[in-house]
Amino acid sequence: MDKIDTATSINDFCSYLRLERSLAANTIAAYRRDLESFFTFLLTQADSSSSSNSGFEEISVDSGAITDYLQYRKENGISKRSQARSLSALKLYFNWLNMELGACGGKENNSNPCSRIEAPKIGRHLPQVLSLEEIEKMIASVDLTSETGQRNRTIMECLYSCGLRVSELVNLRMNDIFLKEGFIRVIGKGNKQRLVPIGQAAIKSIENYIPLRWETITKARSQNHEDILFLNRRAGKLTREMVFHIIKDAATSAGITKEISPHTFRHSFATHLIENGADLRAVQQMLGHSSILTTEIYTHVSTAQWHKNILEHHPIK
């Protein structure tokens, strides 16, 4: 692979991912971090005197450099899943670069330095799942007399009722909520829209929260809430990190010691649906999965829970 101006090409590559591939912002950000990490590693290895500059130098890349980088990340404790994502980001980047060189009248080099490097084998990861009783405990643990209590309870109700990603939750707007019809409109990965049914418990919680939301806007005297449903005390949009802390605090209050996150509610939502006989295709549509293979993981979670339950209660251990 010929020398490349990495700083410029990374920016252009991320624009390509956003405009032409319509990848989610979080995916693009992860790919950018992977690429910047890789080229920073190369600069460090080369002991470049300009490594302290804000941009990257022009660097020549071959398969040996890719292998060395992945080994370095492995030795520093990166998971196999993250190794595979880093390799995927690099493969896509160099494929795009070859395409750009040809399109710009340059000499296109069809050899991708990642092409012969195999991703680490990843075992099927079974996500952490909460029982219905644990979810009800977490929701009930919220102090509704606190300033943010009803908001936090509504957040958990919506996460579980609709199986939302945290990014989908924080971006919900008032005009995405159709309570009379029993649906919400969700903007998922790749800006794909889907309609998701919402349960009565979550509907009632939203109805209780909306007057308090307007109180927050009035107190903050803010015009910057942009019709966002869930607001912080300054009437701004909640961050993903804030939702994570809300969930962790509720788990602690409920005495739940499992390692959980907002995504655990999504896993639990899907698993409970399948356990209760929901059609796999319907669950796929509700979750916004592009492939049903992704949704099938929840059939394995359900089977694993069933298997564990049988063994725990069998008279012969």
URPE-V293658 format. One line per field, one symbol per residue. psi: psi as a letter, one per 30 degrees, with the letter a starting at -180 (. if undefined). A space follows every 50 residues. Layout:
psi = ???
//
This chain:
psi = klkkjeeeeeeeeeeeeeeefhlleeeeeeeeeeeeeefeeeeeefhkfg fflflllkkkkleeeeeeeeeeeefggkleeeeeeeeeeeeeeeeeeeee eefggljkjfjkffegkkkkkkljkjlkkkleeeeeeeeffkjfflegee eeeeeeeeeeefhkleeeefgklegfjieefhllkkjakggkklkkkkle eeeeeeefeeeeeeeeeeefhkggfhgkejlafgglkkleeeeeeeeeee eeefgkfljllefeeeeeeeeeeeeggkkeeeeeeefgkfkfeeffefee eeeeeeeeeeefgkfj.
//
